[in-house]
């Protein structure tokens, strides 16, 4: 498999933390040797693809045994034609997350999604993405989801990764990542969505810490939340309490 084709399989658990819980838990991570990874730009931006009827979004919020998504992702707050982009199929079956993705430049990715023809270097995963498009006729860009991500990694090659996402935002128009990733906030910007990404079970110290800080697991899909609150109503006039726009400097 070439460097442009990547496969991941893991358990992902999600938790919502208030500022106090975040500060306390981050200190515990530091004391257990976990390291924060400093990326040049913490912004993650994704375009989610779906049908006019939002089949994939509706399936996601139904908590089925199996669900899948297709998205175009960049790391950074704005793309240009030459930016590294990833086309990803993300599947979840009985709690196990499988991600299959290929990398190319943004212009190539955009053209591939428009034509259904994947670059030759994308190999088998490219064929799977093309088949995904065939499986859902009329699939097209449906929503932009972006957020600021902080990542922690366990030391010594231990397969444990933790991310904290904040300022989670959404827009359903101007779905071009060349135009940045401003959007309507989906949740309080002071809260953080934490994801634990690990092979199967928590270390005991982590389970004890979560319990002690009253951090409880939740079921949350960023795209599913955008659908539930806005896309399902077929309107993008937001209620006053959620009308704040997050602007990337």
LOFINU-132599 format. One record per atom (N, C-alpha, C, CB): x, y, z; residue in one letter. Coordinates in steps of 0.05 Angstrom, whole numbers, padded with zeros to 5 digits, always signed. Last residue first. Glycine has a CB too. Example, Ala and Ser with C-alpha at 12.3 -4.5 7.8 and 13.67 -1.06 7.14 Angstrom:
% residues 2
+00257-00045+00142S
+00273-00021+00143S
+00258+00001+00157S
+00282-00012+00114S
+00264-00114+00156A
+00246-00090+00156A
+00264-00066+00156A
+00226-00089+00181A
//
This chain:
% residues 249
-00181+00673+00251X
-00163+00696+00246X
-00144+00691+00223X
-00148+00703+00271X
-00244+00650+00237X
-00216+00643+00240X
-00199+00667+00233X
-00209+00618+00222X
-00304+00661+00271X
-00286+00671+00250X
-00258+00662+00257X
-00288+00701+00247X
-00366+00637+00283X
-00339+00634+00291X
-00321+00642+00267X
-00332+00605+00301X
-00425+00671+00298X
-00408+00660+00277X
-00380+00659+00288X
-00409+00678+00251X
-00485+00659+00334X
-00457+00669+00334X
-00441+00655+00312X
-00444+00663+00362X
-00535+00640+00340X
-00529+00656+00316X
-00501+00665+00314X
-00548+00680+00315X
-00560+00613+00379X
-00539+00599+00365X
-00529+00615+00340X
-00548+00571+00356X
-00601+00644+00400X
-00581+00634+00418X
-00557+00620+00404X
-00593+00615+00438X
-00636+00654+00356X
-00619+00676+00367X
-00595+00665+00383X
-00635+00695+00383X
-00634+00601+00307X
-00645+00615+00329X
-00625+00634+00342X
-00655+00594+00350X
-00617+00612+00237X
-00611+00600+00263X
-00626+00615+00285X
-00581+00600+00268X
-00635+00592+00177X
-00640+00614+00195X
-00638+00604+00223X
-00668+00627+00189X
-00633+00552+00141X
-00608+00558+00155X
-00610+00585+00170X
-00585+00560+00135X
-00674+00495+00129X
-00671+00524+00132X
-00645+00529+00147X
-00695+00537+00147X
-00690+00443+00133X
-00686+00455+00107X
-00685+00485+00108X
-00708+00446+00088X
-00690+00416+00179X
-00711+00436+00177X
-00710+00449+00149X
-00708+00457+00198X
-00645+00385+00175X
-00670+00371+00174X
-00693+00391+00171X
-00674+00355+00200X
-00602+00422+00183X
-00608+00411+00156X
-00635+00398+00154X
-00587+00391+00149X
-00606+00437+00240X
-00609+00456+00218X
-00617+00443+00191X
-00583+00470+00214X
-00604+00397+00280X
-00611+00424+00287X
-00618+00442+00263X
-00588+00437+00302X
-00591+00349+00253X
-00614+00350+00272X
-00623+00379+00277X
-00606+00337+00299X
-00545+00363+00223X
-00570+00354+00210X
-00594+00358+00229X
-00568+00325+00201X
-00509+00374+00264X
-00515+00395+00244X
-00541+00388+00230X
-00492+00398+00224X
-00507+00324+00288X
-00517+00347+00303X
-00525+00369+00284X
-00496+00357+00323X
-00483+00294+00248X
-00510+00287+00257X
-00523+00310+00272X
-00510+00262+00274X
-00433+00318+00247X
-00450+00321+00224X
-00479+00314+00231X
-00441+00302+00200X
-00416+00302+00299X
-00416+00330+00291X
-00435+00335+00267X
-00388+00339+00284X
-00449+00260+00342X
-00438+00261+00315X
-00439+00291+00307X
-00453+00243+00295X
-00448+00227+00404X
-00448+00253+00390X
-00435+00250+00363X
-00434+00275+00406X
-00462+00202+00465X
-00463+00195+00436X
-00467+00221+00421X
-00487+00175+00430X
-00416+00204+00520X
-00440+00212+00506X
-00439+00201+00478X
-00442+00244+00506X
-00390+00188+00585X
-00391+00183+00556X
-00417+00193+00544X
-00386+00153+00550X
-00374+00237+00634X
-00390+00214+00625X
-00390+00212+00595X
-00418+00216+00636X
-00338+00256+00688X
-00338+00258+00658X
-00351+00233+00647X
-00308+00262+00647X
-00327+00261+00742X
-00355+00261+00732X
-00357+00267+00702X
-00372+00282+00748X
-00277+00253+00759X
-00283+00280+00750X
-00311+00283+00739X
-00263+00289+00728X
-00278+00199+00771X
-00273+00218+00792X
-00280+00246+00785X
-00245+00217+00801X
-00283+00176+00720X
-00304+00173+00740X
-00302+00194+00762X
-00303+00145+00752X
-00235+00191+00696X
-00260+00199+00684X
-00283+00198+00704X
-00267+00182+00660X
-00200+00164+00731X
-00199+00193+00729X
-00225+00204+00717X
-00175+00202+00711X
-00211+00110+00722X
-00215+00121+00749X
-00216+00152+00748X
-00192+00113+00767X
-00197+00106+00668X
-00224+00101+00676X
-00230+00113+00703X
-00229+00070+00677X
-00142+00117+00673X
-00159+00135+00658X
-00188+00131+00665X
-00155+00131+00628X
-00122+00075+00703X
-00119+00102+00713X
-00137+00122+00699X
-00090+00111+00711X
-00133+00032+00668X
-00148+00034+00693X
-00146+00063+00704X
-00138+00014+00714X
-00141+00047+00598X
-00124+00041+00621X
-00139+00046+00647X
-00097+00058+00620X
-00199+00023+00563X
-00185+00044+00576X
-00163+00033+00595X
-00204+00062+00592X
-00196-00024+00507X
-00204-00016+00533X
-00187+00007+00545X
-00203-00039+00552X
-00179-00023+00449X
-00204-00035+00460X
-00212-00023+00486X
-00199-00065+00463X
-00145+00018+00422X
-00151-00008+00410X
-00177-00020+00422X
-00128-00027+00415X
-00170+00087+00418X
-00153+00066+00430X
-00162+00039+00419X
-00155+00066+00460X
-00184+00150+00430X
-00180+00132+00407X
-00160+00111+00416X
-00170+00148+00382X
-00230+00192+00458X
-00209+00173+00464X
-00208+00153+00441X
-00215+00158+00492X
-00247+00258+00449X
-00249+00231+00438X
-00225+00215+00447X
-00251+00232+00407X
-00284+00312+00475X
-00261+00295+00477X
-00266+00268+00465X
-00252+00291+00507X
-00304+00375+00462X
-00311+00347+00456X
-00286+00330+00456X
-00326+00345+00428X
-00309+00427+00508X
-00292+00411+00491X
-00303+00383+00487X
-00263+00410+00502X
-00337+00493+00516X
-00338+00464+00520X
-00319+00451+00501X
-00366+00453+00517X
-00337+00545+00499X
-00320+00539+00522X
-00319+00509+00528X
-00332+00553+00547X
-00373+00549+00457X
-00345+00548+00450X
-00326+00542+00474X
-00336+00574+00438X
-00429+00507+00456X
-00416+00528+00471X
-00385+00526+00466X
-00422+00524+00501X
-00440+00485+00387X
-00441+00482+00416X
-00426+00505+00429X
-00428+00454+00424X
-00438+00501+00335X
-00457+00479+00342X
-00459+00475+00372X
-00448+00454+00328X
-00433+00565+00305X
-00425+00547+00327X
-00447+00526+00333X
-00419+00563+00352X
-00428+00574+00236X
-00445+00577+00260X
-00436+00556+00281X
-00474+00573+00252X
-00362+00591+00209X
-00388+00577+00210X
-00403+00583+00236X
-00384+00548+00207X
-00302+00590+00169X
-00321+00603+00187X
-00347+00588+00187X
-00325+00633+00180X
-00261+00569+00137X
-00279+00551+00151X
-00294+00565+00173X
-00264+00528+00163X
-00241+00586+00068X
-00239+00585+00097X
-00260+00568+00110X
-00240+00613+00108X
-00246+00579+00015X
-00258+00603+00026X
-00258+00603+00057X
-00287+00606+00016X
-00229+00531+00001X
-00211+00553-00007X
-00221+00579+00006X
-00210+00556-00037X
-00269+00496+00012X
-00250+00501+00033X
-00229+00522+00026X
-00236+00475+00041X
-00334+00507-00002X
-00308+00507-00015X
-00288+00514+00006X
-00307+00527-00039X
-00392+00515+00003X
-00377+00491+00011X
-00351+00488-00005X
-00395+00466+00008X
-00432+00557+00010X
-00404+00562+00004X
-00386+00539+00013X
-00395+00589+00017X
-00473+00530+00064X
-00469+00544+00039X
-00439+00549+00034X
-00486+00570+00038X
-00474+00508+00113X
-00486+00492+00092X
-00485+00506+00065X
-00514+00485+00099X
-00429+00502+00168X
-00444+00518+00149X
-00453+00500+00126X
-00426+00541+00138X
-00408+00499+00236X
-00421+00486+00213X
-00430+00508+00194X
-00445+00469+00222X
-00362+00481+00290X
-00379+00499+00275X
-00388+00486+00248X
-00365+00525+00269X
-00333+00480+00353X
-00344+00463+00331X
-00365+00480+00316X
-00356+00437+00343X
-00296+00499+00392X
-00307+00517+00371X
-00317+00501+00347X
-00285+00537+00362X
-00256+00439+00400X
-00270+00462+00410X
-00279+00480+00386X
-00253+00478+00430X
-00235+00374+00417X
-00245+00392+00396X
-00261+00414+00409X
-00262+00376+00376X
-00182+00336+00436X
-00202+00355+00447X
-00210+00374+00425X
-00190+00370+00472X
-00161+00268+00433X
-00165+00294+00420X
-00186+00310+00435X
-00173+00290+00391X
-00114+00218+00446X
-00136+00233+00456X
-00138+00260+00442X
-00134+00237+00487X
-00091+00152+00437X
-00091+00180+00427X
-00117+00193+00437X
-00090+00181+00396X
-00052+00097+00441X
-00073+00112+00455X
-00070+00141+00447X
-00070+00109+00486X
-00013+00051+00436X
-00034+00059+00417X
-00057+00072+00433X
-00044+00034+00401X
+00053+00067+00453X
+00028+00057+00462X
+00005+00068+00444X
+00023+00065+00492X
+00103+00088+00440X
+00090+00072+00420X
+00063+00060+00429X
+00107+00050+00411X
+00120+00120+00483X
+00131+00093+00480X
+00116+00075+00460X
+00131+00079+00505X
+00061+00157+00507X
+00090+00153+00501X
+00096+00124+00494X
+00107+00162+00524X
+00000+00179+00475X
+00014+00164+00496X
+00043+00159+00488X
+00000+00137+00501X
-00016+00245+00456X
-00008+00218+00448X
+00006+00205+00471X
+00011+00220+00423X
-00067+00294+00442X
-00047+00282+00461X
-00042+00253+00453X
-00059+00283+00490X
-00087+00351+00407X
-00082+00323+00407X
-00061+00315+00427X
-00073+00314+00379X
-00139+00395+00393X
-00115+00391+00409X
-00112+00361+00412X
-00118+00405+00437X
-00171+00431+00341X
-00165+00405+00354X
-00138+00406+00368X
-00165+00383+00332X
-00227+00468+00324X
-00199+00470+00332X
-00192+00445+00349X
-00194+00496+00349X
-00268+00453+00266X
-00263+00456+00295X
-00233+00459+00300X
-00274+00432+00311X
-00322+00444+00219X
-00295+00452+00226X
-00292+00455+00256X
-00286+00478+00212X
-00360+00422+00166X
-00356+00420+00194X
-00327+00426+00200X
-00364+00391+00205X
-00404+00436+00115X
-00377+00440+00124X
-00378+00438+00155X
-00365+00467+00115X
-00448+00395+00076X
-00442+00411+00099X
-00413+00413+00104X
-00457+00401+00124X
-00452+00371+00025X
-00476+00378+00040X
-00471+00397+00063X
-00489+00352+00050X
-00432+00352-00040X
-00425+00367-00015X
-00450+00377-00001X
-00406+00390-00021X
-00469+00292-00059X
-00456+00317-00065X
-00449+00331-00039X
-00474+00335-00082X
-00500+00238-00092X
-00485+00247-00069X
-00469+00272-00076X
-00467+00225-00057X
-00526+00215-00135X
-00532+00243-00129X
-00517+00254-00104X
-00560+00247-00125X
-00530+00150-00107X
-00533+00168-00130X
-00540+00196-00122X
-00554+00157-00150X
-00494+00114-00072X
-00512+00135-00064X
-00514+00156-00087X
-00502+00149-00038X
-00462+00079-00100X
-00481+00068-00082X
-00502+00088-00073X
-00467+00056-00057X
-00426+00112-00126X
-00446+00097-00142X
-00468+00087-00124X
-00432+00074-00156X
-00396+00130-00083X
-00411+00149-00098X
-00433+00136-00115X
-00393+00165-00117X
-00374+00081-00069X
-00391+00095-00050X
-00408+00115-00064X
-00374+00109-00028X
-00341+00072-00113X
-00365+00055-00109X
-00384+00067-00089X
-00356+00027-00099X
-00303+00111-00103X
-00319+00113-00127X
-00344+00095-00125X
-00302+00104-00152X
-00282+00089-00056X
-00295+00115-00055X
-00313+00119-00080X
-00274+00138-00054X
-00261+00042-00076X
-00282+00040-00056X
-00297+00067-00054X
-00270+00032-00029X
-00221+00061-00109X
-00243+00046-00121X
-00267+00044-00102X
-00234+00018-00129X
-00187+00083-00070X
-00200+00100-00090X
-00224+00087-00103X
-00180+00109-00111X
-00171+00036-00047X
-00188+00054-00031X
-00202+00074-00050X
-00171+00069-00010X
-00139+00013-00088X
-00163+00000-00079X
-00182+00019-00063X
-00156-00024-00062X
-00110+00073-00115X
-00112+00044-00113X
-00139+00034-00104X
-00092+00034-00094X
-00092+00124-00121X
-00109+00119-00098X
-00116+00089-00095X
-00135+00135-00100X
-00064+00133-00167X
-00048+00126-00143X
-00066+00120-00119X
-00030+00149-00136X
-00102+00150-00205X
-00092+00122-00205X
-00078+00114-00180X
-00074+00118-00229X
-00157+00188-00179X
-00129+00186-00189X
-00119+00158-00187X
-00110+00206-00175X
-00225+00170-00194X
-00204+00174-00175X
-00176+00173-00188X
-00205+00153-00153X
-00283+00197-00216X
-00258+00184-00226X
-00235+00191-00207X
-00252+00193-00256X
-00326+00228-00203X
-00327+00199-00195X
-00303+00184-00205X
-00352+00187-00206X
-00327+00282-00213X
-00328+00264-00236X
-00332+00235-00228X
-00303+00267-00252X
-00326+00306-00162X
-00344+00316-00183X
-00348+00296-00205X
-00334+00342-00194X
-00285+00280-00136X
-00313+00278-00125X
-00333+00288-00145X
-00315+00294-00099X
-00242+00295-00168X
-00249+00266-00165X
-00277+00263-00155X
-00229+00252-00146X
-00240+00350-00160X
-00247+00339-00186X
-00255+00310-00185X
-00223+00343-00205X
-00225+00350-00105X
-00250+00363-00114X
-00259+00352-00141X
-00246+00394-00116X
-00176+00325-00108X
-00197+00314-00092X
-00224+00325-00101X
-00193+00319-00063X
-00146+00361-00140X
-00151+00333-00149X
-00175+00321-00134X
-00126+00316-00144X
-00146+00406-00106X
-00159+00407-00133X
-00165+00379-00143X
-00141+00422-00152X
-00117+00386-00062X
-00145+00394-00059X
-00159+00395-00086X
-00147+00421-00045X
-00077+00327-00075X
-00081+00355-00070X
-00111+00363-00072X
-00064+00372-00091X
-00086+00268-00033X
-00081+00281-00059X
-00082+00311-00055X
-00101+00272-00082X
-00096+00207+00002X
-00088+00235+00000X
-00082+00243-00028X
-00063+00239+00018X
-00149+00166+00027X
-00128+00171+00008X
-00121+00201+00007X
-00136+00160-00021X
-00174+00121+00078X
-00171+00147+00065X
-00147+00148+00046X
-00169+00169+00085X
-00217+00091+00121X
-00201+00086+00097X
-00199+00112+00082X
-00213+00063+00079X
-00230+00071+00186X
-00227+00094+00168X
-00208+00086+00146X
-00216+00118+00184X
-00275+00043+00230X
-00256+00037+00209X
-00254+00062+00190X
-00265+00012+00192X
-00290+00032+00297X
-00289+00052+00276X
-00267+00043+00256X
-00283+00080+00287X
-00335-00008+00332X
-00308-00006+00321X
-00309+00013+00297X
-00298-00035+00313X
-00389-00012+00345X
-00372+00004+00362X
-00343+00006+00353X
-00371-00008+00389X
-00412-00041+00303X
-00412-00052+00330X
-00391-00038+00347X
-00407-00082+00329X
-00379-00002+00258X
-00394-00028+00260X
-00390-00039+00288X
-00384-00048+00239X
-00371+00053+00218X
-00372+00044+00246X
-00390+00019+00248X
-00383+00066+00265X
-00328+00085+00172X
-00349+00066+00178X
-00348+00059+00207X
-00346+00041+00160X
-00310+00135+00128X
-00309+00127+00156X
-00333+00109+00162X
-00310+00153+00174X
-00270+00150+00075X
-00294+00135+00082X
-00291+00127+00111X
-00299+00110+00063X
-00241+00209+00052X
-00243+00189+00073X
-00270+00176+00073X
-00237+00201+00100X
-00191+00245+00021X
-00218+00234+00017X
-00220+00210+00035X
-00223+00226-00013X
-00151+00298+00041X
-00157+00270+00045X
-00186+00264+00038X
-00151+00262+00074X
-00101+00343+00016X
-00128+00337+00023X
-00132+00307+00026X
-00149+00349+00003X
-00053+00393+00015X
-00058+00364+00019X
-00086+00360+00029X
-00037+00352+00038X
-00061+00446-00033X
-00062+00436-00005X
-00066+00406-00004X
-00084+00450+00011X
-00065+00467-00083X
-00043+00449-00078X
-00042+00438-00050X
-00017+00462-00084X
-00108+00503-00082X
-00109+00480-00101X
-00088+00459-00094X
-00104+00490-00129X
-00116+00515-00012X
-00113+00524-00039X
-00111+00500-00057X
-00087+00543-00042X
-00157+00522+00048X
-00142+00507+00028X
-00135+00524+00004X
-00159+00483+00019X
-00153+00539+00117X
-00161+00547+00090X
-00144+00531+00070X
-00158+00577+00085X
-00137+00522+00166X
-00162+00536+00165X
-00170+00545+00137X
-00160+00561+00182X
-00117+00452+00173X
-00111+00481+00168X
-00137+00495+00163X
-00091+00485+00145X
-00125+00396+00138X
-00115+00405+00164X
-00104+00433+00160X
-00094+00386+00176X
-00184+00373+00104X
-00157+00385+00104X
-00150+00392+00133X
-00157+00411+00086X
-00226+00323+00073X
-00215+00336+00097X
-00188+00349+00091X
-00212+00316+00120X
-00287+00300+00053X
-00262+00311+00043X
-00251+00328+00066X
-00267+00328+00017X
-00324+00240+00068X
-00318+00268+00072X
-00291+00274+00058X
-00316+00275+00102X
-00376+00196+00082X
-00356+00203+00063X
-00350+00233+00066X
-00365+00196+00033X
-00396+00145+00128X
-00395+00173+00120X
-00373+00176+00099X
-00390+00192+00143X
-00439+00095+00158X
-00416+00103+00142X
-00419+00132+00133X
-00412+00085+00118X
-00458+00043+00204X
-00462+00068+00191X
-00437+00077+00177X
-00472+00090+00211X
-00489-00009+00240X
-00470-00002+00220X
-00478+00026+00208X
-00469-00023+00197X
-00527-00008+00280X
-00504-00026+00283X
-00481-00018+00264X
-00512-00055+00279X
-00547+00062+00290X
-00549+00035+00279X
-00525+00018+00285X
-00554+00035+00249X
-00565+00113+00310X
-00548+00095+00326X
-00551+00066+00316X
-00555+00097+00355X
-00590+00153+00282X
-00606+00131+00290X
-00591+00110+00307X
-00619+00117+00266X
-00553+00188+00262X
-00566+00195+00288X
-00584+00173+00298X
-00581+00221+00285X
-00538+00163+00213X
-00518+00168+00235X
-00532+00173+00262X
-00500+00191+00228X
-00582+00166+00181X
-00573+00140+00190X
-00554+00143+00214X
-00559+00124+00168X
-00583+00220+00170X
-00605+00208+00185X
-00598+00180+00196X
-00630+00205+00167X
-00535+00225+00141X
-00539+00239+00167X
-00561+00226+00183X
-00545+00269+00162X
-00546+00194+00096X
-00524+00187+00114X
-00526+00200+00141X
-00497+00194+00100X
-00591+00219+00072X
-00592+00191+00081X
-00570+00185+00101X
-00590+00173+00057X
-00609+00270+00055X
-00591+00267+00078X
-00592+00239+00090X
-00598+00288+00100X
-00634+00278+00008X
-00651+00269+00030X
-00635+00265+00056X
-00665+00244+00024X
-00593+00288-00027X
-00612+00310-00021X
-00629+00303+00004X
-00630+00314-00045X
-00536+00255+00005X
-00557+00257-00015X
-00575+00281-00008X
-00574+00232-00017X
-00470+00278+00021X
-00495+00265+00027X
-00514+00268+00004X
-00507+00275+00053X
-00407+00293+00050X
-00423+00288+00026X
-00447+00272+00034X
-00406+00272+00005X
-00374+00345+00085X
-00389+00319+00086X
-00407+00317+00061X
-00406+00318+00112X
-00311+00373+00090X
-00336+00374+00074X
-00349+00346+00075X
-00331+00383+00045X
-00274+00396+00145X
-00284+00374+00129X
-00310+00382+00114X
-00289+00349+00147X
-00217+00418+00179X
-00241+00426+00163X
-00249+00402+00146X
-00235+00451+00146X
-00183+00435+00238X
-00191+00413+00220X
-00217+00421+00206X
-00195+00386+00236X
-00131+00474+00264X
-00158+00473+00252X
-00161+00448+00234X
-00163+00498+00236X
-00081+00483+00285X
-00098+00464+00299X
-00125+00460+00286X
-00102+00472+00327X
-00021+00485+00252X
-00048+00497+00252X
-00067+00477+00264X
-00057+00505+00222X
+00025+00457+00268X
+00027+00485+00259X
+00000+00500+00259X
+00039+00486+00231X
+00016+00419+00329X
+00014+00422+00300X
+00016+00451+00292X
-00013+00409+00289X
+00042+00389+00380X
+00039+00416+00371X
+00039+00417+00341X
+00061+00434+00383X
+00014+00342+00423X
+00027+00346+00397X
+00021+00374+00387X
+00017+00324+00377X
+00027+00329+00490X
+00011+00344+00471X
+00027+00348+00445X
+00003+00372+00483X
+00037+00265+00518X
+00048+00289+00507X
+00029+00303+00488X
+00074+00283+00492X
+00033+00229+00580X
+00022+00235+00553X
+00032+00262+00544X
-00009+00234+00553X
+00049+00218+00632X
+00068+00217+00610X
+00058+00222+00583X
+00081+00191+00611X
+00014+00227+00672X
+00017+00199+00663X
+00034+00197+00638X
-00010+00186+00658X
+00013+00282+00677X
+00026+00266+00699X
+00030+00237+00691X
+00009+00268+00724X
-00017+00294+00632X
+00011+00303+00634X
+00025+00286+00655X
+00013+00333+00640X
-00067+00274+00647X
-00054+00264+00623X
-00024+00270+00625X
-00066+00275+00597X
-00078+00309+00690X
-00075+00280+00695X
-00060+00267+00671X
-00102+00266+00699X
-00084+00357+00663X
-00063+00354+00682X
-00057+00325+00688X
-00070+00369+00708X
-00130+00345+00634X
-00105+00351+00619X
-00081+00348+00638X
-00105+00379+00607X
-00167+00343+00675X
-00160+00318+00660X
-00134+00322+00645X
-00183+00310+00641X
-00170+00396+00693X
-00162+00375+00711X
-00153+00350+00696X
-00186+00368+00730X
-00186+00423+00646X
-00161+00430+00659X
-00151+00408+00677X
-00164+00456+00675X
-00236+00397+00636X
-00214+00396+00617X
-00187+00402+00630X
-00219+00416+00594X
-00266+00411+00680X
-00260+00383+00675X
-00237+00380+00656X
-00285+00368+00664X
-00269+00467+00672X
-00256+00456+00696X
-00249+00427+00692X
-00274+00458+00720X
-00298+00472+00622X
-00270+00481+00625X
-00255+00470+00649X
-00270+00511+00627X
-00330+00407+00609X
-00331+00436+00615X
-00302+00445+00620X
-00350+00443+00639X
-00333+00358+00559X
-00320+00369+00582X
-00324+00399+00585X
-00290+00363+00582X
-00361+00300+00535X
-00363+00329+00534X
-00353+00340+00560X
-00392+00338+00528X
-00334+00245+00498X
-00342+00256+00524X
-00343+00287+00520X
-00321+00248+00546X
-00331+00183+00462X
-00334+00212+00463X
-00344+00221+00490X
-00352+00221+00440X
-00287+00134+00436X
-00306+00141+00457X
-00307+00171+00459X
-00300+00127+00484X
-00271+00088+00387X
-00271+00116+00393X
-00294+00122+00413X
-00275+00133+00368X
-00227+00035+00370X
-00251+00044+00386X
-00249+00074+00390X
-00253+00028+00413X
-00204+00024+00302X
-00201+00030+00331X
-00228+00034+00344X
-00182+00054+00335X
-00166+00025+00245X
-00188+00011+00258X
-00183+00015+00288X
-00188-00020+00250X
-00146+00055+00183X
-00146+00055+00212X
-00170+00039+00222X
-00147+00084+00223X
-00106+00063+00126X
-00128+00048+00138X
-00124+00049+00169X
-00128+00018+00128X
-00087+00101+00068X
-00085+00096+00097X
-00110+00082+00107X
-00081+00122+00112X
-00047+00119+00015X
-00070+00103+00023X
-00067+00094+00052X
-00074+00078+00004X
+00000+00144+00003X
-00025+00160-00001X
-00050+00145+00007X
-00027+00168-00030X
+00040+00107+00007X
+00037+00127+00029X
+00011+00143+00027X
+00061+00145+00030X
+00011+00045-00017X
+00028+00069-00019X
+00022+00087+00004X
+00022+00083-00045X
+00017-00024+00000X
+00000+00000+00000X
+00018+00025+00000X
-00019+00000+00024X
//
